[in-house]
Amino acid sequence: MHHSRVLAAFAFVSVAILAAPTYVTSQTTTDKLEQKAKSAARDVKAEVTDSWLTAKTKIALYSNERVKGRQISVETVKGTVMLRGKVDSDESRTRAASIAEGVGQA
């Protein structure tokens, strides 16, 4: 489902750019279309990046023996990974935070 939104956004941007004949539109209209296309591309990139960070963090938490990954939920907004849940100890909490930080730096 996520991939279909990404493809739809790219298709929309491509159609918007190709459908506007440059000889008829004024420079300001062309600039507006270009800005909309760039904005849409940035939004799609941010969404893909957030999804990638969430998935990568979940995988890292599940694969670590000292942290119970099922007890921690992961949410990423604008590149910031947030962890929520219950852990057995401060050591597990510190380890989960360390794992999440390591994913963002990798």
BELTARA-V496662 format. One record per pair of residues at least 6 apart in sequence whose C-alpha atoms are under 7 Angstrom apart, sorted by the first residue. I is the first residue (numbers start at 1). J is the second residue. D is the distance in Angstrom with one decimal. If there is no record, write none. Layout:
i=I j=J d=D
i=I j=J d=D
This chain:
i=6 j=44 d=6.2
i=9 j=40 d=7.0
i=13 j=37 d=5.4
i=17 j=33 d=6.8
i=46 j=78 d=6.6
i=50 j=76 d=5.4
i=50 j=77 d=6.3
i=50 j=78 d=6.4
i=50 j=79 d=5.7
i=53 j=76 d=6.9
i=54 j=74 d=6.1
i=54 j=75 d=6.1
i=54 j=76 d=5.8
i=56 j=103 d=6.8
i=57 j=100 d=5.7
i=57 j=103 d=6.1
i=58 j=69 d=7.0
i=58 j=74 d=6.7
i=60 j=99 d=6.7
i=61 j=67 d=6.4
i=61 j=69 d=4.8
i=61 j=96 d=6.7
i=61 j=99 d=6.9
i=62 j=68 d=6.7
i=62 j=69 d=4.4
i=66 j=92 d=6.5
i=67 j=92 d=5.6
i=67 j=96 d=6.4
i=71 j=85 d=5.6
i=71 j=86 d=5.9
i=71 j=87 d=6.9
i=72 j=83 d=6.3
i=72 j=84 d=5.4
i=72 j=85 d=4.4
i=72 j=86 d=6.6
i=73 j=83 d=5.7
i=73 j=84 d=5.2
i=73 j=85 d=6.1
i=74 j=81 d=6.9
i=74 j=82 d=5.8
i=74 j=83 d=4.9
i=74 j=84 d=6.6
i=75 j=81 d=5.8
i=75 j=82 d=5.2
i=75 j=83 d=6.7
i=76 j=82 d=6.0
i=87 j=93 d=6.2
